[in-house]
Amino acid sequence: MIFVFLIIIFLLITILVAGWSSAPFMPTRDEDLPRILKLCNLKPGEKFVDLGCGNGKVVLYIAKNTKAKVVGLEMALPIYVWAKIKQLFSGSKNLKVIYKNFFKFDLSDIDVAYIFGYPETLKLKVAKKLQNEIKPGARVISYAFEIPGWDPVTIDKPAKHKIAIFVYEKK
């Protein structure tokens, strides 16, 4: 019984650490997936990375609908396991789900980074990492929140009740 309790505590701690590091698990709305795909403007062979893929919803959709190389990064162990299982059953050959903190992942070869993070995290941590690592021409898609201090090239908000999606491009 104590062993089960320790496992549960360990799993909860990984979720808390992941939430503290960037944002708690909040899934992207299904209805917004086609908008995200269109805004990515992915070409075959380009690399898309979801910086905190959660349950894998976005990466599965992108992998299914493009010929891009798709990577999902997740550091909350139970959520990662769920995303990994979904990846394995999806049959997508162009998708990898990796158990990793995206702050320890090299972003220098990516073409599109997707993130759903809180403004404070975006401002304090994510913006600096992206600015230092992504290559010129790479796009950053931020779901729901602007990246403070960055100028979006596109703000997609087709209706008042829709969530805004911000697109940035590194010069």
C-alpha positions as CSV (number, residue, x, y, z in Angstrom):
1,M,0.0,0.0,0.0
2,I,2.8,2.4,0.8
3,F,4.4,1.6,-2.6
4,V,1.2,2.7,-4.4
5,F,1.0,5.8,-2.3
6,L,4.7,6.7,-3.2
7,I,4.0,6.2,-6.9
8,I,1.0,8.5,-6.7
9,I,3.0,11.1,-4.9
10,F,5.8,10.9,-7.4
11,L,3.4,11.3,-10.3
12,L,1.7,14.3,-8.7
13,I,5.0,15.9,-8.1
14,T,6.0,15.6,-11.8
15,I,2.7,17.3,-12.8
16,L,3.3,20.1,-10.2
17,V,6.9,20.6,-11.4
18,A,5.8,20.7,-15.0
19,G,3.1,23.3,-14.1
20,W,5.5,25.4,-12.2
21,S,8.1,25.3,-14.9
22,S,5.8,26.6,-17.7
23,A,2.1,26.1,-17.3
24,P,-0.3,23.6,-15.9
25,F,-2.0,21.1,-18.2
26,M,-4.6,22.9,-20.2
27,P,-5.6,21.3,-23.5
28,T,-6.0,23.2,-26.7
29,R,-9.6,23.3,-28.0
30,D,-10.3,20.8,-30.7
31,E,-12.1,23.5,-32.7
32,D,-8.9,25.5,-32.9
33,L,-6.7,22.7,-34.4
34,P,-7.5,23.6,-38.0
35,R,-6.6,27.3,-37.4
36,I,-3.4,26.3,-35.7
37,L,-2.5,24.0,-38.7
38,K,-3.2,26.8,-41.2
39,L,-1.2,29.4,-39.2
40,C,1.8,27.0,-39.0
41,N,2.1,27.0,-42.8
42,L,4.2,23.9,-42.6
43,K,6.0,22.6,-45.7
44,P,7.0,18.9,-46.1
45,G,10.1,18.1,-44.1
46,E,9.9,21.2,-41.8
47,K,10.1,20.5,-38.1
48,F,7.3,21.4,-35.7
49,V,7.8,21.2,-32.0
50,D,5.1,21.5,-29.3
51,L,6.8,22.9,-26.2
52,G,4.7,21.1,-23.6
53,C,2.5,18.7,-25.7
54,G,0.3,17.6,-22.8
55,N,-1.9,14.8,-24.0
56,G,-0.5,15.0,-27.6
57,K,-3.6,16.5,-29.1
58,V,-1.9,19.2,-31.2
59,V,1.1,17.1,-32.3
60,L,-1.2,14.2,-33.4
61,Y,-3.3,16.6,-35.4
62,I,-0.3,18.2,-37.0
63,A,1.4,14.9,-37.8
64,K,-1.8,13.5,-39.3
65,N,-2.3,16.5,-41.5
66,T,1.2,17.3,-42.7
67,K,4.4,15.8,-43.9
68,A,6.4,17.8,-41.4
69,K,8.6,16.2,-38.7
70,V,6.6,16.6,-35.5
71,V,8.0,16.5,-32.0
72,G,6.0,16.8,-28.7
73,L,7.9,17.6,-25.5
74,E,6.3,16.8,-22.2
75,M,7.8,16.6,-18.7
76,A,4.7,15.6,-16.6
77,L,5.2,11.9,-16.5
78,P,1.6,10.7,-16.4
79,I,0.6,13.1,-19.2
80,Y,3.6,12.1,-21.2
81,V,2.8,8.4,-20.9
82,W,-0.8,9.2,-22.1
83,A,0.6,11.2,-25.1
84,K,3.2,8.4,-25.9
85,I,0.5,5.8,-25.9
86,K,-1.6,7.9,-28.3
87,Q,1.5,8.4,-30.5
88,L,2.1,4.6,-30.6
89,F,-1.5,3.9,-31.6
90,S,-1.7,6.7,-34.1
91,G,0.7,5.0,-36.6
92,S,2.2,8.4,-37.4
93,K,5.7,7.8,-38.7
94,N,6.5,11.6,-38.6
95,L,5.7,12.0,-34.9
96,K,7.9,11.6,-31.8
97,V,6.7,12.3,-28.2
98,I,9.7,12.9,-25.9
99,Y,9.8,13.0,-22.1
100,K,11.8,16.2,-21.7
101,N,11.7,19.7,-20.3
102,F,11.8,21.9,-23.3
103,F,14.2,24.3,-21.6
104,K,16.7,21.5,-22.0
105,F,15.9,20.8,-25.6
106,D,17.8,22.4,-28.5
107,L,15.5,24.4,-30.7
108,S,18.0,25.5,-33.2
109,D,16.7,23.3,-36.1
110,I,13.0,23.9,-35.7
111,D,10.8,25.7,-38.2
112,V,7.7,26.1,-36.0
113,A,7.4,26.1,-32.2
114,Y,3.9,25.9,-30.6
115,I,3.3,26.9,-27.0
116,F,0.3,27.3,-24.7
117,G,1.8,29.0,-21.7
118,Y,1.0,31.7,-19.3
119,P,2.1,35.3,-20.1
120,E,4.5,35.5,-17.1
121,T,6.2,32.3,-18.1
122,L,6.3,33.4,-21.8
123,K,7.9,36.7,-20.8
124,L,10.4,35.4,-18.2
125,K,11.5,32.1,-19.6
126,V,10.2,31.1,-23.0
127,A,10.9,34.4,-24.9
128,K,14.5,34.3,-24.0
129,K,15.0,30.7,-25.0
130,L,13.3,31.2,-28.3
131,Q,15.1,34.4,-29.1
132,N,18.5,32.7,-28.3
133,E,17.9,29.4,-30.1
134,I,15.5,29.5,-33.0
135,K,16.8,30.2,-36.4
136,P,15.8,33.2,-38.5
137,G,12.6,32.6,-40.3
138,A,11.3,30.2,-37.7
139,R,7.7,30.7,-36.6
140,V,6.3,30.7,-33.1
141,I,2.6,30.0,-32.5
142,S,1.4,31.1,-29.1
143,Y,-2.1,29.9,-28.2
144,A,-4.3,32.3,-26.2
145,F,-1.5,34.5,-24.9
146,E,0.8,37.1,-26.5
147,I,4.5,36.8,-25.8
148,P,5.3,40.0,-24.0
149,G,7.8,42.2,-25.8
150,W,7.4,40.4,-29.1
151,D,5.4,41.8,-32.1
152,P,3.1,39.2,-33.8
153,V,3.0,39.1,-37.5
154,T,-0.5,37.7,-37.3
155,I,-3.2,37.7,-34.6
156,D,-5.9,35.2,-35.5
157,K,-9.1,35.8,-33.7
158,P,-12.0,35.3,-36.2
159,A,-14.8,36.0,-33.7
160,K,-15.3,37.5,-30.2
161,H,-15.8,34.1,-28.6
162,K,-12.8,32.5,-30.2
163,I,-9.4,32.2,-28.6
164,A,-6.6,34.4,-30.1
165,I,-3.7,32.7,-31.7
166,F,-0.5,34.7,-32.1
167,V,2.0,34.1,-34.8
168,Y,5.6,35.4,-34.6
169,E,8.5,35.1,-36.9
170,K,12.1,35.4,-36.0
171,K,14.0,38.0,-38.2
